[in-house]
Amino acid sequence: IVLGLLRRDDTWPTAAGNLAAATSVVARSLRGDDWLGRSGPDEFAVLLRGTAHDAEVAATRLATTITELRIPGLGASAGVVALEEGTPAAETMRRATLSLQTARAQGAGSVIRYRGTR
């Protein structure tokens, strides 16, 4: 999962307090064997064990939870991709980021799973 924060005014960096609140919510929502990292200034990379469907469910929960923080103008969207044997990490991240860009265009709460070959 690549989870991206959305703001109404994206000309300014996300306030440190808002980023800390979002990070805390995401970290508390994951299981002990899940992995969380930052993949950009307003993005989190989350690696989960399970199926792509499981990741879609988790991504939807994470995006909803960030929206429920009730921080004015802050929401989240996500791109989901399944790990495939033989696919380089850079290609996996490219696919997840492409899916995130599409989800962001649809608005807060959107989750897009990569299903193509682009």
BAVOBA-369341 format. One record per atom (N, C-alpha, C, CB): x, y, z. Coordinates in steps of 0.001 Angstrom, whole numbers, padded with zeros to 6 digits, always signed. Glycine has a CB too. Example, Ala and Ser with C-alpha at 12.3 -4.5 7.8 and 13.67 -1.06 7.14 Angstrom:
2
+013190-005690+007800+012300-004500+007800+013200-003300+007800+011308-004473+009046+012850-002250+007080+013670-001060+007140+012900+000030+007870+014084-000598+005725
END
This chain:
118
+000866-001183+000000+000000+000000+000000+000900+001230+000000-000978+000007+001241+000556+002203-000846+001121+003542-000698-000062+004431-000341+001879+004042-002023-000018+004972+000868-001086+005799+001415-000653+007252+001319-001417+005405+002891-001433+008054+000625-001081+009455+000437-002056+010380+001125-001017+009785-001027-001525+011364+001821-002369+012367+002455-002863+013342+001395-001601+013113+003579-004061+013815+001565-004660+014811+000685-004997+016034+001506-005921+014256-000027-004687+017195+000948-005040+018448+001617-005774+019327+000630-003781+019175+002174-006647+020152+001138-007344+021092+000255-006367+022057-000382-008415+021866+001024-005393+022528+000386-004392+023468-000121-003063+022736-000199-004283+024747+000787-002732+022203-001371-001500+021421-001456-000297+022256-001890-001689+020274-002416-000353+023556-001655+000812+024387-001955+001744+024505-000750+000365+025775-002405+001299+024026+000405+002106+024094+001620+002368+022684+002117+001406+024942+002714+003512+022485+002771+003763+021153+003366+002729+020858+004448+005202+021074+003964+002492+019581+004676+001585+019176+005746+002184+019622+007076+001337+017629+005730+001374+020233+007913+001849+020699+009223+002397+019513+010014+000701+021406+010016+003464+019749+010756+004124+018679+011511+003153+017964+012448+005294+019245+012313+002280+018699+013112+001315+018086+014028+000326+017191+013299+000563+019159+014793-000103+017614+012116-001028+016802+011326-000345+015535+010820-001579+017614+010144+000902+015678+010387+001663+014515+009927+001899+013538+011073+003007+014954+009319+002199+014059+012262+002399+013193+013430+001110+012460+013792+002894+014016+014633-000028+013155+013719-001314+012513+014031-001618+011410+013022-002458+013555+014041-001387+011671+011744-001630+010660+010708-000687+009464+010888-001448+011277+009297+000577+009737+011168+001554+008655+011379+001144+007788+012555+002966+009228+011615+000714+008405+013630+000292+007673+014820-000903+006773+014521-000054+008647+015944-001876+007302+013794-003072+006517+013444-002695+005323+012584-004105+007394+012707-001848+005549+011598-001436+004450+010718-000669+003402+011521-000565+004978+009544+000285+003834+012325+001097+002891+013106+000237+002062+014063+002172+003649+013897-000744+002681+014711-001614+001959+015639-002551+000993+014926-002423+002940+016457-002803+001231+013650-003731+000401+012894-003097-000857+012311-004330+001205+011793-001791-000969+012384-001098-002102+011772-000823-003203+012781+000206-001644+011143-000611-004403+012250-000261-005548+013092+001241-005548+013351-000701-006883+012427+001668-006351+014311+003073-006387+014706+004033-006780+013606+003239-007317+015828+003600-007591+012642+004506-008019+011581+004340-007207+010292+004286-009485+011289+003520-006150+010305+003400-005253+009167+004557-004261+009195+002034-004514+009179+004841-003650+008070+005950-002717+007951+005421-001364+007518+007007-003235+006956+005910-000292+008144+005495+001069+007833+006721+001925+007590+004635+001660+008968+006691+002703+006518+007764+003642+006207+007198+004843+005488+008855+002973+005359+008014+005863+005325+007613+007031+004542+008147+006854+003134+008136+008362+005181+007300+007123+002150+007754+007015+000768+007767+008372+000067+006869+006046+000002+007412+009405+000778+007402+010767+000256+006995+011712+001361+006451+010899-000955+006995+013007+001089+006679+013967+002144+005275+013789+002729+006821+015365+001610+004339+013328+001915+002958+013136+002366+002476+011727+002075+002032+014150+001701+003406+010774+002081+003064+009401+001717+003700+008391+002666+003500+009113+000287+002958+007312+002880+003433+006197+003682+003451+004941+002816+002543+005994+004940+004468+004134+002990+004517+002818+002346+004214+001792+003435+005928+002542+001653+003260+000903+003161+002853-000099+004127+002966-001466+003457+001400+000167+004647+003693-002364+004086+003846-003714+003574+003106-004653+004515+005354-004110+003439+002129-005376+003971+001283-006260+004769+001418-007700+004303-000180-005817+004694+001242-008609+005200+001139-010018+004837-000324-010290+004503+001654-010960+005996-000572-011029+003442-001938-011375+003067-002143-011200+001576-002942-010523+003841-003385-011207+001165-003734-011082-000242-003871-009614-000632-005033-011838-000542-003972-009375-001937-004207-008010-002413-005560-007499-001905-004156-007958-003964-006540-008388-001818-007847-007989-001272-007698-007547+000184-008866-009157-001378-006911-008291+000969-006663-007901+002363-006049-006501+002420-005731-008927+003062-005129-006218+001502-004484-004909+001464-005477-003813+001089-003317-004920+000476-006403-004116+000176-007434-003137-000185-008306-002801+001026-008309-003673-001340-008678-003819+001776-009496-003608+002979-008724-002758+003985-009907-004969+003618-007461-003085+004192-006634-002323+005135-006452-000887+004655-005260-002998+005318-006220-000702+003367-006027+000639+002820-007287+001494+002993-005645+000556+001335-008433+000896+002769-009693+001609+002957-009855+002016+004417-010883+000740+002506-009532+001096+005313-009618+001395+006754-008668+002533+007128-009290+000132+007594-007430+002510+006601-006459+003550+006919-006901+004907+006382-005091+003185+006354-007366+004943+005142-007813+006218+004558-008998+006779+005329-008190+006035+003076-009910+005921+005721-011080+006346+006494-010662+006858+007872-012080+005185+006641-009748+006154+008508-009297+006542+009851-008628+007910+009832-008327+005496+010416-007834+008193+008806-007194+009508+008715-008252+010592+008523-006170+009542+007552-009240+010328+007697-010318+011295+007494-011065+011540+008798-011292+010804+006408-011246+010485+009601-011969+010604+010868-011187+011338+011949-012336+009243+011368-009931+011709+011671-009175+012526+012624-009805+013908+012769-007707+012657+012178-010616+014273+011803-011316+015559+011789-010340+016738+011773-012239+015667+013004-009228+016571+011065-008305+017677+010852-008804+018392+009598-006792+017183+010702-009183+019651+009718-009764+020363+008576-008891+020264+007321-009980+021827+008935-009521+019845+006230-008839+019781+004945-007926+018594+004741-008065+020988+004763-007861+017653+005691-006950+016520+005564-007729+015231+005317-006078+016385+006824-007336+014495+004310-007897+013187+003999-006782+012293+003483-009051+013298+002959-007139+011121+002993-006130+010207+002467-006724+009333+001377-005548+009337+003588-005866+008894+000478-006196+007939-000569-005054+006929-000614-006411+008648-001970-005281+005821-001332-004245+004789-001349-004175+004064-002682-004490+003791-000241-002976+003616-002981-002728+002727-004110-002252+001395-003555-001680+003336-005106-002769+000304-004124-002456-001041-003628-001880-001859-004775-003725-001739-003027-000855-002620-004478-000273-003527-005466+000156-004806-004746+000942-002860-006210-000046-005932-005401+000398-007212-004845+001857-007431-005209-000481-008388-005364+002618-007968-004267+004002-008335-004567+003985-009553-005482+004816-008627-003257+004816-009515-006507+004916-010631-007439+006368-011093-007508+004393-010229-008849+006561-012382-007427+007911-012934-007507+008547-012504-008824+007890-014485-007384+009772-012032-008743+010513-011622-009924+010326-010166-010313+010126-012473-011058+009358-009471-009712+009142-008052-010016+010039-007223-009114+007640-007649-009831+010890-006379-009702+011787-005559-008884+011013-004610-007966+012728-004757-009781+011623-004273-006841+010993-003365-005873+010638-002032-006512+011917-003135-004675+011506-001502-007368+011232-000213-008008+009973-000283-008869+012431+000225-008864+009764-001389-009566+008568-001550-010389+007330-001692-009510+008708-002772-011316+007454-002397-008409+006329-002538-007482+005926-001166-006941+006692-003497-006316+006904-000356-006551+006598+000996-006055+006021+001876-007154+007855+001651-005477+006502+001728-008389+005963+002507-009501+004482+002194-009692+006746+002218-010799+004150+000920-009632+002757+000503-009790+001882+001034-008661+002665-001019-009846+002380+000957-007434+001611+001456-006285+001427+002967-006375+002312+001087-004961+002468+003670-006788+002395+005124-006915+001449+005529-008036+003786+005707-007164+001472+004809-009137+000533+005059-010232-000909+004892-009746+000816+004104-011418-001146+003841-008969-002481+003611-008409-002865+004719-007428-002539+002244-007707-001901+005174-006621-002165+006274-005690-002531+007547-006440-000947+006524-004794-001826+007853-007513-002138+009058-008291-003577+009018-008805-001158+009206-009473-004006+007850-009264-005378+007698-009740-006358+007867-008583-005573+006323-010413-006043+007272-007432-006914+007398-006260-007006+008841-005798-006408+006517-005118-005888+009545-005794-005904+010956-005382-006804+011780-006291-004482+011537-005390-006787+011474-007578-007629+012204-008524-009115+011983-008229-007307+011773-009962-009447+010843-007637-010841+010540-007302-011260+011141-005961-011050+009034-007275-010286+011487-005121-010614+012162-003869-010345+011321-002623-012049+012566-003886-010533+011966-001487-010280+011339-000186-011098+010066-000029-010604+012315+000955-010464+009058+000541-011122+007785+000784-011010+006803-000371-012551+008019+001087-010513+007245-001512-010397+006366-002678-009213+005412-002531-010248+007196-003961-009431+004181-002952-008389+003160-002954-008412+002498-004324-008599+002105-001798-007259+002484-004994-007142+001871-006309-006101+000750-006238-006756+002931-007390-006499-000424-006713-005583-001562-006766-005047-001698-008189-006292-002878-006310-003744-001835-008304-003097-002003-009608-003486-003356-010178-001546-001877-009493-004024-003342-011385-004456-004586-012035-003919-004688-013464-005988-004674-012047-003170-003693-013904-002749-003654-015303-001333-004121-015514-002891-002278-015837-000863-003821-016709+000502-004186-017079+001303-002966-017517+000488-005228-018194+000766-001758-017297+001461-000530-017674+002644-000267-016816+000545+000633-017612
END
